[in-house]
Structure formats: structure tokens, C-alpha cells
Amino acid sequence: MTIVIDIKPELQAELSRRAAAHGVDVGSYAATLLEEAAHIPAGPRALSLSDLDNTLRELAQFSHKIPALPDEAFSRESLYRDHD
């Protein structure tokens, strides 16, 4: 597919500079950038047990500062007050 876009001269100069640094022409470099930008990840990666442990530890780090809710917060009336 061919796409034609208008870009500012300073952007063109920067693309040309980066393409030259990578040893490719501007069109190939721009196509590579578009491919990277359009890449859709396959899905979320699975957490390892150590990653999960670290995440839970970070969440719990300041849990002692969270105030306890009163017992009334868990009453049936409190949970369903917006229902008839």
C-alpha cells in the first residue's frame, strides 16, 4: 500500500537523519516506524509468581493507612439503598 502524507520540513529532516543513522532510506524507515506503531500485542503476558508476589507486596505496603469501614457499611440496607 502506498500512503502519501504531508509533513513539516523539520520532521522530514529528522526522519532523514534517523534513516541515515540506521543505514536505510527514508521510506523504509518511515514504514518501519508505522509497523511498530500499529503493532497490536498478542495479549497480556502471564504474571510469574514472583511478579504477582511483588505486585501484592506493593499493594499491601500502605494498607495499614486505609481506615476500617464501620459495620453499617456492610448492612443490607446500605448495600441496596439505591434499589427498590
SEFIZA-3560 file (N, C-alpha, C; in Angstrom, 3 decimals):
REM SEFIZA-3560
<numar><xx>0.848</xx><yy>-1.165</yy><zz>0.000</zz><atom>N</atom></numar>
<numar><xx>0.000</xx><yy>0.000</yy><zz>0.000</zz><atom>CA</atom></numar>
<numar><xx>0.898</xx><yy>1.233</yy><zz>0.000</zz><atom>C</atom></numar>
<numar><xx>0.488</xx><yy>2.225</yy><zz>-0.706</zz><atom>N</atom></numar>
<numar><xx>1.214</xx><yy>3.483</yy><zz>-0.736</zz><atom>CA</atom></numar>
<numar><xx>0.391</xx><yy>4.541</yy><zz>-0.033</zz><atom>C</atom></numar>
<numar><xx>1.031</xx><yy>5.275</yy><zz>0.871</zz><atom>N</atom></numar>
<numar><xx>0.375</xx><yy>6.356</yy><zz>1.602</zz><atom>CA</atom></numar>
<numar><xx>1.181</xx><yy>7.621</yy><zz>1.356</zz><atom>C</atom></numar>
<numar><xx>0.495</xx><yy>8.711</yy><zz>1.054</zz><atom>N</atom></numar>
<numar><xx>1.154</xx><yy>9.995</yy><zz>0.864</zz><atom>CA</atom></numar>
<numar><xx>0.740</xx><yy>10.894</yy><zz>2.018</zz><atom>C</atom></numar>
<numar><xx>1.731</xx><yy>11.435</yy><zz>2.731</zz><atom>N</atom></numar>
<numar><xx>1.439</xx><yy>12.344</yy><zz>3.840</zz><atom>CA</atom></numar>
<numar><xx>2.272</xx><yy>13.603</yy><zz>3.692</zz><atom>C</atom></numar>
<numar><xx>1.734</xx><yy>14.707</yy><zz>4.185</zz><atom>N</atom></numar>
<numar><xx>2.467</xx><yy>15.970</yy><zz>4.200</zz><atom>CA</atom></numar>
<numar><xx>3.041</xx><yy>16.156</yy><zz>5.599</zz><atom>C</atom></numar>
<numar><xx>4.344</xx><yy>16.361</yy><zz>5.675</zz><atom>N</atom></numar>
<numar><xx>4.992</xx><yy>16.582</yy><zz>6.965</zz><atom>CA</atom></numar>
<numar><xx>5.796</xx><yy>17.868</yy><zz>6.905</zz><atom>C</atom></numar>
<numar><xx>6.054</xx><yy>18.425</yy><zz>8.070</zz><atom>N</atom></numar>
<numar><xx>6.825</xx><yy>19.661</yy><zz>8.165</zz><atom>CA</atom></numar>
<numar><xx>8.276</xx><yy>19.381</yy><zz>7.760</zz><atom>C</atom></numar>
<numar><xx>8.946</xx><yy>20.385</yy><zz>7.209</zz><atom>N</atom></numar>
<numar><xx>10.335</xx><yy>20.207</yy><zz>6.783</zz><atom>CA</atom></numar>
<numar><xx>11.259</xx><yy>19.733</yy><zz>7.909</zz><atom>C</atom></numar>
<numar><xx>11.035</xx><yy>20.234</yy><zz>9.127</zz><atom>N</atom></numar>
<numar><xx>11.904</xx><yy>19.806</yy><zz>10.233</zz><atom>CA</atom></numar>
<numar><xx>11.692</xx><yy>18.330</yy><zz>10.580</zz><atom>C</atom></numar>
<numar><xx>10.460</xx><yy>17.836</yy><zz>10.424</zz><atom>N</atom></numar>
<numar><xx>10.203</xx><yy>16.413</yy><zz>10.647</zz><atom>CA</atom></numar>
<numar><xx>10.851</xx><yy>15.585</yy><zz>9.540</zz><atom>C</atom></numar>
<numar><xx>10.767</xx><yy>16.078</yy><zz>8.324</zz><atom>N</atom></numar>
<numar><xx>11.406</xx><yy>15.379</yy><zz>7.210</zz><atom>CA</atom></numar>
<numar><xx>12.917</xx><yy>15.301</yy><zz>7.430</zz><atom>C</atom></numar>
<numar><xx>13.502</xx><yy>16.389</yy><zz>7.906</zz><atom>N</atom></numar>
<numar><xx>14.944</xx><yy>16.398</yy><zz>8.163</zz><atom>CA</atom></numar>
<numar><xx>15.299</xx><yy>15.398</yy><zz>9.266</zz><atom>C</atom></numar>
<numar><xx>14.483</xx><yy>15.342</yy><zz>10.311</zz><atom>N</atom></numar>
<numar><xx>14.747</xx><yy>14.402</yy><zz>11.407</zz><atom>CA</atom></numar>
<numar><xx>14.588</xx><yy>12.960</yy><zz>10.940</zz><atom>C</atom></numar>
<numar><xx>13.551</xx><yy>12.681</yy><zz>10.154</zz><atom>N</atom></numar>
<numar><xx>13.378</xx><yy>11.332</yy><zz>9.606</zz><atom>CA</atom></numar>
<numar><xx>14.561</xx><yy>10.951</yy><zz>8.722</zz><atom>C</atom></numar>
<numar><xx>15.007</xx><yy>11.891</yy><zz>7.902</zz><atom>N</atom></numar>
<numar><xx>16.158</xx><yy>11.630</yy><zz>7.029</zz><atom>CA</atom></numar>
<numar><xx>17.407</xx><yy>11.343</yy><zz>7.851</zz><atom>C</atom></numar>
<numar><xx>17.613</xx><yy>12.120</yy><zz>8.919</zz><atom>N</atom></numar>
<numar><xx>18.781</xx><yy>11.924</yy><zz>9.777</zz><atom>CA</atom></numar>
<numar><xx>18.744</xx><yy>10.551</yy><zz>10.442</zz><atom>C</atom></numar>
<numar><xx>17.581</xx><yy>10.186</yy><zz>10.983</zz><atom>N</atom></numar>
<numar><xx>17.461</xx><yy>8.889</yy><zz>11.660</zz><atom>CA</atom></numar>
<numar><xx>17.566</xx><yy>7.723</yy><zz>10.673</zz><atom>C</atom></numar>
<numar><xx>16.979</xx><yy>7.899</yy><zz>9.493</zz><atom>N</atom></numar>
<numar><xx>17.076</xx><yy>6.843</yy><zz>8.477</zz><atom>CA</atom></numar>
<numar><xx>18.528</xx><yy>6.620</yy><zz>8.088</zz><atom>C</atom></numar>
<numar><xx>19.267</xx><yy>7.717</yy><zz>7.895</zz><atom>N</atom></numar>
<numar><xx>20.684</xx><yy>7.603</yy><zz>7.540</zz><atom>CA</atom></numar>
<numar><xx>21.471</xx><yy>6.929</yy><zz>8.660</zz><atom>C</atom></numar>
<numar><xx>21.120</xx><yy>7.248</yy><zz>9.909</zz><atom>N</atom></numar>
<numar><xx>21.807</xx><yy>6.628</yy><zz>11.045</zz><atom>CA</atom></numar>
<numar><xx>21.565</xx><yy>5.122</yy><zz>11.088</zz><atom>C</atom></numar>
<numar><xx>20.405</xx><yy>4.699</yy><zz>10.576</zz><atom>N</atom></numar>
<numar><xx>20.086</xx><yy>3.267</yy><zz>10.529</zz><atom>CA</atom></numar>
<numar><xx>20.512</xx><yy>2.625</yy><zz>9.210</zz><atom>C</atom></numar>
<numar><xx>21.023</xx><yy>3.436</yy><zz>8.295</zz><atom>N</atom></numar>
<numar><xx>21.508</xx><yy>2.908</yy><zz>7.023</zz><atom>CA</atom></numar>
<numar><xx>20.411</xx><yy>2.494</yy><zz>6.063</zz><atom>C</atom></numar>
<numar><xx>19.243</xx><yy>3.140</yy><zz>6.157</zz><atom>N</atom></numar>
<numar><xx>18.127</xx><yy>2.821</yy><zz>5.255</zz><atom>CA</atom></numar>
<numar><xx>17.585</xx><yy>4.110</yy><zz>4.655</zz><atom>C</atom></numar>
<numar><xx>16.775</xx><yy>3.963</yy><zz>3.612</zz><atom>N</atom></numar>
<numar><xx>16.163</xx><yy>5.149</yy><zz>3.017</zz><atom>CA</atom></numar>
<numar><xx>14.986</xx><yy>5.611</yy><zz>3.884</zz><atom>C</atom></numar>
<numar><xx>14.567</xx><yy>6.847</yy><zz>3.675</zz><atom>N</atom></numar>
<numar><xx>13.516</xx><yy>7.455</yy><zz>4.497</zz><atom>CA</atom></numar>
<numar><xx>12.213</xx><yy>6.669</yy><zz>4.413</zz><atom>C</atom></numar>
<numar><xx>11.842</xx><yy>6.219</yy><zz>3.223</zz><atom>N</atom></numar>
<numar><xx>10.596</xx><yy>5.466</yy><zz>3.065</zz><atom>CA</atom></numar>
<numar><xx>10.591</xx><yy>4.180</yy><zz>3.872</zz><atom>C</atom></numar>
<numar><xx>11.693</xx><yy>3.451</yy><zz>3.831</zz><atom>N</atom></numar>
<numar><xx>11.794</xx><yy>2.205</yy><zz>4.601</zz><atom>CA</atom></numar>
<numar><xx>11.762</xx><yy>2.482</yy><zz>6.095</zz><atom>C</atom></numar>
<numar><xx>12.456</xx><yy>3.543</yy><zz>6.508</zz><atom>N</atom></numar>
<numar><xx>12.483</xx><yy>3.885</yy><zz>7.928</zz><atom>CA</atom></numar>
<numar><xx>11.089</xx><yy>4.284</yy><zz>8.408</zz><atom>C</atom></numar>
<numar><xx>10.386</xx><yy>5.111</yy><zz>7.618</zz><atom>N</atom></numar>
<numar><xx>9.031</xx><yy>5.528</yy><zz>7.980</zz><atom>CA</atom></numar>
<numar><xx>8.092</xx><yy>4.327</yy><zz>8.033</zz><atom>C</atom></numar>
<numar><xx>8.240</xx><yy>3.395</yy><zz>7.093</zz><atom>N</atom></numar>
<numar><xx>7.404</xx><yy>2.191</yy><zz>7.094</zz><atom>CA</atom></numar>
<numar><xx>7.652</xx><yy>1.364</yy><zz>8.350</zz><atom>C</atom></numar>
<numar><xx>8.910</xx><yy>1.276</yy><zz>8.767</zz><atom>N</atom></numar>
<numar><xx>9.242</xx><yy>0.547</yy><zz>9.992</zz><atom>CA</atom></numar>
<numar><xx>8.594</xx><yy>1.206</yy><zz>11.204</zz><atom>C</atom></numar>
<numar><xx>8.648</xx><yy>2.533</yy><zz>11.266</zz><atom>N</atom></numar>
<numar><xx>8.017</xx><yy>3.252</yy><zz>12.377</zz><atom>CA</atom></numar>
<numar><xx>6.510</xx><yy>3.007</yy><zz>12.408</zz><atom>C</atom></numar>
<numar><xx>5.875</xx><yy>3.018</yy><zz>11.245</zz><atom>N</atom></numar>
<numar><xx>4.431</xx><yy>2.764</yy><zz>11.185</zz><atom>CA</atom></numar>
<numar><xx>4.097</xx><yy>1.345</yy><zz>11.615</zz><atom>C</atom></numar>
<numar><xx>4.909</xx><yy>0.391</yy><zz>11.189</zz><atom>N</atom></numar>
<numar><xx>4.677</xx><yy>-1.002</yy><zz>11.593</zz><atom>CA</atom></numar>
<numar><xx>4.791</xx><yy>-1.155</yy><zz>13.100</zz><atom>C</atom></numar>
<numar><xx>5.785</xx><yy>-0.509</yy><zz>13.698</zz><atom>N</atom></numar>
<numar><xx>5.949</xx><yy>-0.579</yy><zz>15.149</zz><atom>CA</atom></numar>
<numar><xx>4.778</xx><yy>0.094</yy><zz>15.861</zz><atom>C</atom></numar>
<numar><xx>4.315</xx><yy>1.229</yy><zz>15.337</zz><atom>N</atom></numar>
<numar><xx>3.202</xx><yy>1.945</yy><zz>15.961</zz><atom>CA</atom></numar>
<numar><xx>1.897</xx><yy>1.170</yy><zz>15.850</zz><atom>C</atom></numar>
<numar><xx>1.725</xx><yy>0.420</yy><zz>14.770</zz><atom>N</atom></numar>
<numar><xx>0.480</xx><yy>-0.317</yy><zz>14.548</zz><atom>CA</atom></numar>
<numar><xx>0.498</xx><yy>-1.705</yy><zz>15.166</zz><atom>C</atom></numar>
<numar><xx>1.632</xx><yy>-2.117</yy><zz>15.713</zz><atom>N</atom></numar>
<numar><xx>1.733</xx><yy>-3.465</yy><zz>16.292</zz><atom>CA</atom></numar>
<numar><xx>0.749</xx><yy>-3.619</yy><zz>17.437</zz><atom>C</atom></numar>
<numar><xx>-0.069</xx><yy>-4.634</yy><zz>17.351</zz><atom>N</atom></numar>
<numar><xx>-1.041</xx><yy>-4.933</yy><zz>18.393</zz><atom>CA</atom></numar>
<numar><xx>-0.514</xx><yy>-6.126</yy><zz>19.173</zz><atom>C</atom></numar>
<numar><xx>-0.284</xx><yy>-5.941</yy><zz>20.463</zz><atom>N</atom></numar>
<numar><xx>0.236</xx><yy>-7.061</yy><zz>21.235</zz><atom>CA</atom></numar>
<numar><xx>-0.726</xx><yy>-8.243</yy><zz>21.238</zz><atom>C</atom></numar>
<numar><xx>-0.178</xx><yy>-9.437</yy><zz>21.344</zz><atom>N</atom></numar>
<numar><xx>-0.980</xx><yy>-10.660</yy><zz>21.310</zz><atom>CA</atom></numar>
<numar><xx>-1.938</xx><yy>-10.745</yy><zz>22.484</zz><atom>C</atom></numar>
<numar><xx>-1.634</xx><yy>-10.113</yy><zz>23.560</zz><atom>N</atom></numar>
<numar><xx>-2.473</xx><yy>-10.147</yy><zz>24.751</zz><atom>CA</atom></numar>
<numar><xx>-1.610</xx><yy>-9.917</yy><zz>25.968</zz><atom>C</atom></numar>
<numar><xx>-2.245</xx><yy>-9.802</yy><zz>27.098</zz><atom>N</atom></numar>
<numar><xx>-1.447</xx><yy>-9.569</yy><zz>28.297</zz><atom>CA</atom></numar>
<numar><xx>-0.582</xx><yy>-10.783</yy><zz>28.613</zz><atom>C</atom></numar>
<numar><xx>0.617</xx><yy>-10.512</yy><zz>29.039</zz><atom>N</atom></numar>
<numar><xx>1.503</xx><yy>-11.622</yy><zz>29.386</zz><atom>CA</atom></numar>
<numar><xx>1.117</xx><yy>-12.147</yy><zz>30.758</zz><atom>C</atom></numar>
<numar><xx>1.359</xx><yy>-13.403</yy><zz>30.961</zz><atom>N</atom></numar>
<numar><xx>1.051</xx><yy>-14.021</yy><zz>32.246</zz><atom>CA</atom></numar>
<numar><xx>2.073</xx><yy>-13.564</yy><zz>33.283</zz><atom>C</atom></numar>
<numar><xx>1.590</xx><yy>-13.275</yy><zz>34.480</zz><atom>N</atom></numar>
<numar><xx>2.486</xx><yy>-12.893</yy><zz>35.561</zz><atom>CA</atom></numar>
<numar><xx>3.155</xx><yy>-14.128</yy><zz>36.141</zz><atom>C</atom></numar>
<numar><xx>4.422</xx><yy>-13.996</yy><zz>36.395</zz><atom>N</atom></numar>
<numar><xx>5.102</xx><yy>-15.080</yy><zz>37.100</zz><atom>CA</atom></numar>
<numar><xx>4.707</xx><yy>-14.978</yy><zz>38.572</zz><atom>C</atom></numar>
<numar><xx>4.960</xx><yy>-16.021</yy><zz>39.315</zz><atom>N</atom></numar>
<numar><xx>4.622</xx><yy>-15.993</yy><zz>40.737</zz><atom>CA</atom></numar>
<numar><xx>5.388</xx><yy>-14.898</yy><zz>41.468</zz><atom>C</atom></numar>
<numar><xx>6.636</xx><yy>-14.674</yy><zz>41.083</zz><atom>N</atom></numar>
<numar><xx>7.410</xx><yy>-13.616</yy><zz>41.742</zz><atom>CA</atom></numar>
<numar><xx>6.870</xx><yy>-12.232</yy><zz>41.381</zz><atom>C</atom></numar>
<numar><xx>6.422</xx><yy>-12.041</yy><zz>40.123</zz><atom>N</atom></numar>
<numar><xx>5.808</xx><yy>-10.769</yy><zz>39.735</zz><atom>CA</atom></numar>
<numar><xx>4.524</xx><yy>-10.537</yy><zz>40.523</zz><atom>C</atom></numar>
<numar><xx>3.712</xx><yy>-11.574</yy><zz>40.649</zz><atom>N</atom></numar>
<numar><xx>2.471</xx><yy>-11.468</yy><zz>41.410</zz><atom>CA</atom></numar>
<numar><xx>2.771</xx><yy>-11.153</yy><zz>42.870</zz><atom>C</atom></numar>
<numar><xx>3.751</xx><yy>-11.828</yy><zz>43.434</zz><atom>N</atom></numar>
<numar><xx>4.132</xx><yy>-11.597</yy><zz>44.820</zz><atom>CA</atom></numar>
<numar><xx>4.592</xx><yy>-10.156</yy><zz>45.020</zz><atom>C</atom></numar>
<numar><xx>5.408</xx><yy>-9.644</yy><zz>44.101</zz><atom>N</atom></numar>
<numar><xx>5.876</xx><yy>-8.256</yy><zz>44.197</zz><atom>CA</atom></numar>
<numar><xx>4.726</xx><yy>-7.272</yy><zz>44.076</zz><atom>C</atom></numar>
<numar><xx>3.802</xx><yy>-7.526</yy><zz>43.168</zz><atom>N</atom></numar>
<numar><xx>2.652</xx><yy>-6.644</yy><zz>42.989</zz><atom>CA</atom></numar>
<numar><xx>1.792</xx><yy>-6.621</yy><zz>44.242</zz><atom>C</atom></numar>
<numar><xx>1.508</xx><yy>-7.781</yy><zz>44.801</zz><atom>N</atom></numar>
<numar><xx>0.704</xx><yy>-7.845</yy><zz>46.022</zz><atom>CA</atom></numar>
<numar><xx>1.423</xx><yy>-7.174</yy><zz>47.190</zz><atom>C</atom></numar>
<numar><xx>2.731</xx><yy>-7.333</yy><zz>47.265</zz><atom>N</atom></numar>
<numar><xx>3.509</xx><yy>-6.686</yy><zz>48.325</zz><atom>CA</atom></numar>
<numar><xx>3.427</xx><yy>-5.164</yy><zz>48.184</zz><atom>C</atom></numar>
<numar><xx>3.511</xx><yy>-4.661</yy><zz>46.961</zz><atom>N</atom></numar>
<numar><xx>3.407</xx><yy>-3.219</yy><zz>46.732</zz><atom>CA</atom></numar>
<numar><xx>2.025</xx><yy>-2.704</yy><zz>47.107</zz><atom>C</atom></numar>
<numar><xx>0.980</xx><yy>-3.466</yy><zz>46.776</zz><atom>N</atom></numar>
<numar><xx>-0.377</xx><yy>-3.062</yy><zz>47.134</zz><atom>CA</atom></numar>
<numar><xx>-0.571</xx><yy>-3.033</yy><zz>48.650</zz><atom>C</atom></numar>
<numar><xx>0.021</xx><yy>-3.988</yy><zz>49.338</zz><atom>N</atom></numar>
<numar><xx>-0.154</xx><yy>-4.099</yy><zz>50.785</zz><atom>CA</atom></numar>
<numar><xx>0.742</xx><yy>-3.140</yy><zz>51.564</zz><atom>C</atom></numar>
<numar><xx>1.693</xx><yy>-2.537</yy><zz>50.902</zz><atom>N</atom></numar>
<numar><xx>2.690</xx><yy>-1.715</yy><zz>51.581</zz><atom>CA</atom></numar>
<numar><xx>2.064</xx><yy>-0.627</yy><zz>52.454</zz><atom>C</atom></numar>
<numar><xx>1.019</xx><yy>0.024</yy><zz>51.979</zz><atom>N</atom></numar>
<numar><xx>0.397</xx><yy>1.111</yy><zz>52.733</zz><atom>CA</atom></numar>
<numar><xx>-1.014</xx><yy>0.762</yy><zz>53.192</zz><atom>C</atom></numar>
<numar><xx>-1.350</xx><yy>-0.509</yy><zz>53.191</zz><atom>N</atom></numar>
<numar><xx>-2.713</xx><yy>-0.906</yy><zz>53.554</zz><atom>CA</atom></numar>
<numar><xx>-3.044</xx><yy>-0.572</yy><zz>55.005</zz><atom>C</atom></numar>
<numar><xx>-2.052</xx><yy>-0.447</yy><zz>55.853</zz><atom>N</atom></numar>
<numar><xx>-2.318</xx><yy>-0.106</yy><zz>57.251</zz><atom>CA</atom></numar>
<numar><xx>-2.850</xx><yy>1.321</yy><zz>57.395</zz><atom>C</atom></numar>
<numar><xx>-2.705</xx><yy>2.141</yy><zz>56.353</zz><atom>N</atom></numar>
<numar><xx>-3.196</xx><yy>3.518</yy><zz>56.389</zz><atom>CA</atom></numar>
<numar><xx>-4.644</xx><yy>3.635</yy><zz>55.922</zz><atom>C</atom></numar>
<numar><xx>-5.201</xx><yy>2.564</yy><zz>55.389</zz><atom>N</atom></numar>
<numar><xx>-6.586</xx><yy>2.594</yy><zz>54.919</zz><atom>CA</atom></numar>
<numar><xx>-7.498</xx><yy>2.445</yy><zz>56.128</zz><atom>C</atom></numar>
<numar><xx>-8.406</xx><yy>3.405</yy><zz>56.343</zz><atom>N</atom></numar>
<numar><xx>-9.272</xx><yy>3.309</yy><zz>57.520</zz><atom>CA</atom></numar>
<numar><xx>-10.257</xx><yy>2.149</yy><zz>57.392</zz><atom>C</atom></numar>
<numar><xx>-10.565</xx><yy>1.555</yy><zz>58.521</zz><atom>N</atom></numar>
<numar><xx>-11.541</xx><yy>0.463</yy><zz>58.544</zz><atom>CA</atom></numar>
<numar><xx>-12.939</xx><yy>1.038</yy><zz>58.345</zz><atom>C</atom></numar>
<numar><xx>-13.774</xx><yy>0.312</yy><zz>57.628</zz><atom>N</atom></numar>
<numar><xx>-15.159</xx><yy>0.735</yy><zz>57.435</zz><atom>CA</atom></numar>
<numar><xx>-15.989</xx><yy>0.296</yy><zz>58.634</zz><atom>C</atom></numar>
<numar><xx>-16.983</xx><yy>1.105</yy><zz>59.002</zz><atom>N</atom></numar>
<numar><xx>-17.857</xx><yy>0.698</yy><zz>60.100</zz><atom>CA</atom></numar>
<numar><xx>-18.737</xx><yy>-0.474</yy><zz>59.667</zz><atom>C</atom></numar>
<numar><xx>-19.237</xx><yy>-1.228</yy><zz>60.635</zz><atom>N</atom></numar>
<numar><xx>-20.089</xx><yy>-2.378</yy><zz>60.339</zz><atom>CA</atom></numar>
<numar><xx>-21.320</xx><yy>-1.988</yy><zz>59.526</zz><atom>C</atom></numar>
<numar><xx>-21.815</xx><yy>-0.756</yy><zz>59.713</zz><atom>N</atom></numar>
<numar><xx>-23.008</xx><yy>-0.305</yy><zz>58.979</zz><atom>CA</atom></numar>
<numar><xx>-22.771</xx><yy>-0.275</yy><zz>57.469</zz><atom>C</atom></numar>
<numar><xx>-21.542</xx><yy>-0.172</yy><zz>57.062</zz><atom>N</atom></numar>
<numar><xx>-21.226</xx><yy>-0.117</yy><zz>55.632</zz><atom>CA</atom></numar>
<numar><xx>-21.567</xx><yy>-1.423</yy><zz>54.936</zz><atom>C</atom></numar>
<numar><xx>-21.689</xx><yy>-2.498</yy><zz>55.690</zz><atom>N</atom></numar>
<numar><xx>-21.952</xx><yy>-3.807</yy><zz>55.107</zz><atom>CA</atom></numar>
<numar><xx>-23.358</xx><yy>-4.321</yy><zz>55.399</zz><atom>C</atom></numar>
<numar><xx>-24.237</xx><yy>-3.443</yy><zz>55.846</zz><atom>N</atom></numar>
<numar><xx>-25.610</xx><yy>-3.878</yy><zz>56.115</zz><atom>CA</atom></numar>
<numar><xx>-26.363</xx><yy>-4.016</yy><zz>54.798</zz><atom>C</atom></numar>
<numar><xx>-27.412</xx><yy>-4.803</yy><zz>54.816</zz><atom>N</atom></numar>
<numar><xx>-28.236</xx><yy>-4.998</yy><zz>53.623</zz><atom>CA</atom></numar>
<numar><xx>-28.797</xx><yy>-3.666</yy><zz>53.137</zz><atom>C</atom></numar>
<numar><xx>-29.249</xx><yy>-2.849</yy><zz>54.069</zz><atom>N</atom></numar>
<numar><xx>-29.822</xx><yy>-1.547</yy><zz>53.708</zz><atom>CA</atom></numar>
<numar><xx>-28.777</xx><yy>-0.654</yy><zz>53.033</zz><atom>C</atom></numar>
<numar><xx>-27.564</xx><yy>-0.712</yy><zz>53.521</zz><atom>N</atom></numar>
<numar><xx>-26.503</xx><yy>0.102</yy><zz>52.943</zz><atom>CA</atom></numar>
<numar><xx>-26.142</xx><yy>-0.363</yy><zz>51.533</zz><atom>C</atom></numar>
<numar><xx>-26.106</xx><yy>-1.682</yy><zz>51.343</zz><atom>N</atom></numar>
<numar><xx>-25.737</xx><yy>-2.228</yy><zz>50.036</zz><atom>CA</atom></numar>
<numar><xx>-26.806</xx><yy>-2.001</yy><zz>48.981</zz><atom>C</atom></numar>
<numar><xx>-28.077</xx><yy>-2.033</yy><zz>49.395</zz><atom>N</atom></numar>
<numar><xx>-29.180</xx><yy>-1.956</yy><zz>48.436</zz><atom>CA</atom></numar>
<numar><xx>-29.999</xx><yy>-0.681</yy><zz>48.577</zz><atom>C</atom></numar>
<numar><xx>-29.431</xx><yy>0.386</yy><zz>49.095</zz><atom>N</atom></numar>
<numar><xx>-30.216</xx><yy>1.599</yy><zz>49.326</zz><atom>CA</atom></numar>
<numar><xx>-30.702</xx><yy>2.253</yy><zz>48.032</zz><atom>C</atom></numar>
<numar><xx>-30.044</xx><yy>2.006</yy><zz>46.910</zz><atom>N</atom></numar>
<numar><xx>-30.482</xx><yy>2.614</yy><zz>45.652</zz><atom>CA</atom></numar>
<numar><xx>-31.413</xx><yy>1.704</yy><zz>44.864</zz><atom>C</atom></numar>
<numar><xx>-31.818</xx><yy>0.566</yy><zz>45.447</zz><atom>N</atom></numar>
<numar><xx>-32.757</xx><yy>-0.362</yy><zz>44.807</zz><atom>CA</atom></numar>
<numar><xx>-34.099</xx><yy>-0.289</yy><zz>45.522</zz><atom>C</atom></numar>
<numar><xx>-35.143</xx><yy>-0.581</yy><zz>44.811</zz><atom>N</atom></numar>
<numar><xx>-36.468</xx><yy>-0.627</yy><zz>45.454</zz><atom>CA</atom></numar>
<numar><xx>-36.781</xx><yy>-2.005</yy><zz>45.942</zz><atom>C</atom></numar>
//
